[in-house]
Amino acid sequence: MHKFILFSFFVLLQILSACIVQAKDKRPPNVILILTDDLGIGDLGCQGNPWIKTPNIDAFYDESVRMTDFHASPLCTPTRAAIMTGRYPINNGAWATFKGRDALSESSITMANIFKQNGYKTGLFGKWHLGDNYPVRPTDKGFDVAIHHLAGGVGELSDYWGNSYFDDVYFVNNEPKQFEGYCTDVWFNETMKFIDENQDEPFFIYLPTNAPHDPLIVAEEYAAPYKHLEGEKIISANLYGMIANIDENMGRFQKYLKDKNLEENTILIFMSDNGTRYGYNYSGKLGYNKGYSGIKGSKLEGGHRVPFFMRWPQGKIEGGKDINDAVAHVDLIPTLAGLCNLSLPQNLNLDGIDFSPALSNNDYQLPERTVFVHNRQDWRPPMDENETCILKNNWRLINGSKLYDIEKDPKQKNDLANEYPEVVQDLLAQNAKFIDFTKKNPEYNELPVHVVGHKAQKEVTLTIQHAIGEDGGIWKCEQVAAGMKNTNNTHALEVDEEGIYEVACCRWPKECPGALWGVPQKNPKGLFSYESIKPNKVRISIANQILEKDIKGDEEAVVFKVELNKGKTLLVTDFIEDKNIYGVYYTYVKKLE
């Protein structure tokens, strides 16, 4: 009898074990998207750079499928918005990095929303740059956990004042928290903590590092090996050091996944958001750009062709294979949906294609397609073909008039527009059709809004960095500290609930307070010097109300109380200094109980 019981127990264990293995085999793959910032097509050893050492990324490259003709937008926000929504920047409304066009629309559905709706745990660690206020913070857009800095970079004026890449304050689900260590190390460390807590169910992780975006700051040990190359071969040893640190974290992270037995069933992607900023000199004398012209911000190839490597061993996506078809940032949602068998909402209106069949099937041919690269550093929409690069096969049409064969002329020196007018007309016609469709979208015509008076965010912070206006940008803390002025002064709001609102206009952010005519009492980390300004008045305009107050000088804020009805409105905030009128640096809005 005892033997029979023991035998039955043994058989039951075998059945349970087999069920567990089968369940693991059927479990959806984890997805980890690593997006570096301003790392260009030539900023890696595996891409042919003769000076930089990136052994861990190179090893990942050897094991991955590489999309060799992958295109992003030439700037941070447009690429991130396209990745998150699967829609081109002029379709999702986020085509600039400031001036009120660096945020998603309230109605946008993101990649994180989709994964979450399909049963995934979702986490973001690093740079968001798609809106700092409700309703477009990471936690508003599908992320269960978000640990990130604000605005477009660590240390920008909309970020926590005093951040400097080391021992900074980042936001954990929208609450500020002090961290220790270098920024890139923090992002990878927090990612691993998230996996430790959520590895028993499928997870989607978006790991957008802020490095190697400027300011170019890194520990000396990483930059030292490249110092001797500065000025002769490369532009910045610190840039290469920041990439070397990313590479070290990449190796550490891959070992972690292997030790956790997560490597086989994890889709791991490594890519960048746009071309290099400091890795290549237009003269071609300094740096390496894999034979292309153009850097960050350019419509030339080096501005938007980026590295893209993907590995998923269990899904047979591996083995060091190149795919040379043109693909783009807008393709990630449909492709990951195809790989992970995700259900997609019907109202997505995706611009991308699913290139997943080509990843494991060598005989699969992707359909011929045209890729559009539109962006404009302004709150107004891109100006049709004058603000674009149109890509089809080997052709590149720049700003509607210059045509290049990228295969024969990678540096884009030989304009072929006069020799192939039929190609130019075909690409212009496709772009015109695309623009006509786009102009019907509300995101193209309406500004993204900061929602005030909502319980999800009691006080909204508005900065001159995100203000709409005609001037160039103010985006650095040191520019504010020096008293730099411009006329950008307008913020698009949506009032969630009618009532009395407080609008506080400040010279300095609340985490580093100081008098309107003075300077903060302490300079965090001694980063830069401060200069005072002497505005006489503050004026605000909102919902057909124009209010003005004198400034005494010793107050930290000039506070207005206004009655607002539910709906959309514009808030204009100005400092007035004699005849000089310029935008308020920091404005805080909250509903009074």
GUDOPA-244711 format. One record per residue (C-alpha): x, y, z. Coordinates in steps of 0.001 Angstrom, whole numbers, plus 500000, padded with zeros to 6 digits. Example, Ala and Ser with C-alpha at 12.3 -4.5 7.8 and 13.67 -1.06 7.14 Angstrom:
// residues 2
512300495500507800
513670498940507140
//
This chain:
// residues 593
500000500000500000
502797502422500977
504648501602497745
501526502378495725
501081505728497484
504745506616496928
504494505618493281
501301507647492818
502939510653494490
505964510323492190
503731510179489103
501819513259490309
505071515177490732
506122514259487215
502783515446485828
502979518731487767
506562519271486636
505570518659483023
502659521096483396
504976523780484825
507441523330481957
504594523462479430
503182526593481082
506585528264480919
506900527326477250
503513528947476543
504206532043478619
504367535207476495
507886536569476040
509148539361478243
510049542506476307
512887544885477193
513447547927474988
516749549731475656
516776553149473963
519996555165474178
519986558941473752
522000560603470949
524037557471470224
524678557619466491
524994554987463796
528783555030464136
529157555266467924
529716551529468537
532560549151467872
530250546679466124
529254549443463709
532851549887462589
534028552638464933
537818552170465071
538371553768468483
535548553001470894
535509549742472858
532019548280473351
532643544535473844
529314543722475504
527164545490472930
529347543977470208
528658540502471622
524930541235471680
525198542445468077
526796539125467108
523856537215468621
521083539468467270
519092540181464177
520181543610462957
517903545980461061
520592547792459082
518251550378457538
516321551414460665
515076555005460861
514055557185463783
513342560911463848
516316563294464071
515370564421467613
514466562958471009
510752563590471527
509561562810467983
511248559395468088
509951558561471558
506430559594470634
506546557473467473
507835554444469408
505202554787472108
502235555384469766
503178553659466502
502271556900464744
504482559458463012
505231562602465056
502918564820463014
500141562271463576
500672562022467333
501324565750467863
504804565545469461
507211566761466779
509517569052468796
511598568842471955
510113571961473609
507669574860473001
504610572838473997
505093570194471317
507132567747473402
504157565983474986
501681563346473912
498029564147473484
495637563221476271
493907560639474054
497069558831472952
497365555074473484
500907553918474193
502924550754473894
502785550486477693
498968550719477644
498875547866475135
501210545584477075
499376546309480308
496010545507478728
497514542196477590
498501541153481122
502064542462481315
503666544294484226
505111547517482860
508075549606483984
510021552636482754
513492553582483940
515259556647482561
514089559332480168
510458559911479171
510377563356477471
506734563056476458
505193565298479096
505909566082482752
502337566719483886
499052564837484015
497618563379481787
500777562298479945
503228561238482641
504472557639482317
502100556462485051
499202558075483182
500182556236480013
500332552611481073
503388552187483272
502910550453486626
506295551714487804
508159554739486457
511507555971487762
512672558828485603
514003562330485320
511875565122483898
512021567039480614
514569566181477941
517667565593480011
519115565305483481
519910568801484729
517557570682482422
515556573487483986
512342571434484068
514127568554485789
514763568542489533
517055571547490104
520650570581490791
520700567171489098
524121566500487623
524222562792486586
525591561743489999
523521561285493181
520452562930491700
516791563253492604
514553561283490245
510804560735490288
509373557428491504
505768557271490332
505792561085490307
507295561586493777
510861562941494087
513393560582495635
517115560907496252
519320558281494557
522984557432494854
525262556744491935
525637557551488259
522422558002486253
522932555086483818
523862552752486671
520684553793488506
518439553029485516
519876549523485104
519875548837488854
516226549852489200
515327547765486165
516813544678487802
514937545402491035
511709545617489043
512415542256487393
513180540676490786
509719541704491951
507831540795488764
509641537880487133
506810535437487826
504639537102485199
505399538578481782
506843542082481885
507480544954479487
510378547232480366
511208550486478622
514779551454479549
515549554771477838
518921555977479118
519660559702479090
523273558941478131
525158559791476022
523043562980475770
524865566128476877
526043567478479210
528863564993478660
529496563866482235
530971560531483315
533444559190485860
537052559727484835
537770555999484730
535519555621481689
536791558686479803
540513558220480546
541186555568477859
540056558030475176
541744561259476312
544695560800473971
542332560736470959
540664564091471651
541179566769469032
542895564408466621
540476561502466168
537404562159468316
535521565162469649
535017564119473278
536551561476475531
533615561945477911
531178560985475151
533069557769474530
533305557207478275
529517557527478626
529061554921475891
531637552682477579
529591552902480778
526426551934478864
528358548974477460
529456547895480944
525835548043482144
524720546118479083
527117543291479954
526060543315483597
522402543267482607
522727540385480165
524538538310482802
521709539088485215
519083537874482727
521054534696482125
521493534020485840
517739534502486323
516981532063483472
515155534872481682
517409535236478665
515766532604476435
512231533963476568
513005537667476611
512855539907473546
515772542274474122
516137545316471860
519013547789471754
518605550971469696
519029554743469697
516675557680469241
518537559739466627
521939560499465189
525010561396467189
525468564936468446
529148564968469366
530401561724467861
530974563114464397
532118566402462889
530462567599459668
533894568240458166
534628564537458521
537868565284460337
536707564109463760
534665561077464761
533082558214462858
529608558131461285
529709554868459323
530171556761456074
527052558930456361
526593562676456565
524355564300459138
524089564359462906
521270564879465406
518678567307464053
519580566744460395
517399565272457638
520555563750456166
521003560017456733
523228560259459812
520528562244461599
517917559491461567
519484556121460616
520191554411463935
521442551054465257
518739548474465980
519552545001467327
516991542430468539
517397539003470146
514864536404471309
516451532921471465
513205531058472177
511560532823469249
514457531968466918
515432535641466583
519190535402466916
522309534332465100
523909537499463793
521687538130460765
521300541404458851
517977542544457401
518438545391454964
514828546460454389
513856549977455466
511970549961458777
511203552671461308
510270553616464855
506551553475464015
506927549744463280
507698548655466834
504135548370468141
502842546236465230
506028544150465239
505975543453468985
502255542775468783
503018540176466144
505788538564468184
503884538563471489
500421537873470069
499043541050471585
495477542217471127
495438545780469791
492731548406470320
490766549118467154
491288552882467276
495099552953467127
495429554135463496
498991552823463315
501412554124460690
503869551244460982
504175547738459586
504760544385461276
508256543281460252
508269540294462627
507923537645459854
511254538750458387
513083538292461695
513051534492461625
512164533720457995
515031534371455602
512741534083452573
510141536608453738
510072539843451747
508784542961453468
506413545058451354
507790548073449554
507003551174451557
507713554862451971
509014556221455281
508431559844456321
510758561859458560
508939565029459653
509762567243462593
509992570916463413
511378572694466455
508297574820466906
504723574597468189
503455574975464620
503275571880462383
506102570942460014
505804572785456697
504898569907454395
507730568769452111
510000571650453168
510475570037456574
510967566396455721
513036563546454397
511063561043452323
512613557566452027
511759554869449508
514100552042448563
517484553673447896
516030557168447378
516156560056449852
514275563272449037
515366566086451369
513189569160451947
511207568476448787
513951569342446341
517205567398446758
517296563739445712
520024561264446665
520751557616445977
521855556532449449
523426553272448257
525699554901445682
526130558187447549
525983557607451345
527420561046452071
524655562647449975
526917564879447908
525348564312444476
521860565784444008
520004563756441348
516713565681441365
517171566995437810
518092563544436469
515130561732438064
512222564210438128
509715561334438034
511110559987441327
510869563439442909
507259563858441776
506311560384443000
507742561008446465
506176564479446678
502804563058445703
503041560403448403
503996563016450969
501145565321449913
498651562473450284
500075561658453707
499894565313454823
496302565679453586
495329562730455753
497328564044458709
495715567473458659
492416565865459608
493845564562462888
493081566579466028
496664566001467223
497933567968464209
495694570948464898
495330571007468685
498009571639471288
498717569039473979
497362570291477302
498367570347480958
495306569358482969
494776571425486125
492345570732488941
492483566953488586
492894564726491636
495755562829489933
497994565922490240
497077568608492725
499718571120491607
500972571483488044
504426572891487291
504829574948484114
508249576098482941
509568578441480284
511212575410478630
507801574097477579
506184577507476939
504864578345473487
506373581384471805
508382582805468936
511847582833470523
514486580146470660
514610577906473667
515680578255477267
516191574735478582
519200574725480896
519391575544484583
522467577665483947
520486579787481474
517886580486484138
520589581076486734
522221583633484423
518900585438483935
518583584664480229
515306586054478862
512921585288476011
509301585941475189
508024582339475273
505174582665477762
502095580622476816
500823577298478188
497851575260476931
495664574145479837
492546572121480348
490588572952483494
489176569695484833
486868571229487431
485532574744487808
486570576712490854
489133579116492288
492709578470491190
496015579766492478
498658580767489933
502080581349491491
504783582978489340
508373582325490436
511936583141489492
513241579866490935
511821576358491285
510287575352494604
513020572786495324
515609575590495083
513720578672496312
514905582238496210
513586585791496094
512292587162492800
515069589774492787
517576587554494509
519274584192494146
518717580886495917
520162580624499384
522269577673498350
523683576494495055
523096572728494811
526436570962494260
528060574291493312
527162573778489679
527096577356488397
526914581029489379
523706582996489771
522653586430488528
519667588432489770
516977590059487635
514753593040488532
511270592777486993
508842595412488284
505602593533487675
504100590147486903
501184589854484511
499030586838483738
496306586313481183
493877583393481383
490250582750480380
489582586404479352
491132587681482597
494235589897482633
495770590420486074
498879592355487065
500782592810490323
503798594790491453
506910592969492640
508489593960495943
511594591893495294
511988589822498441
509012587508497833
509560584036496354
506351584143494298
503684586511493096
500377584719493628
497122585282491729
493699583820492404
491465583310489396
488065581764488838
488095579207486033
485377577282484284
485778573737483037
487373573505479571
490451574467477578
492232577782477870
495625579437477448
497683580796480332
500164583590479563
502682584569482253
505091587513481922
507689589376483910
507655593100483068
510932594969483529
510355598566482427
509653598144478687
511134594652478558
508596591806478737
509712588198479043
508323584835480079
508094583679483694
510545580856484406
508408578767486783
504636578848487256
502653576665489658
498901576131489264
496567574443491733
492898574411492587
492009575818495988
489695573792498189
//
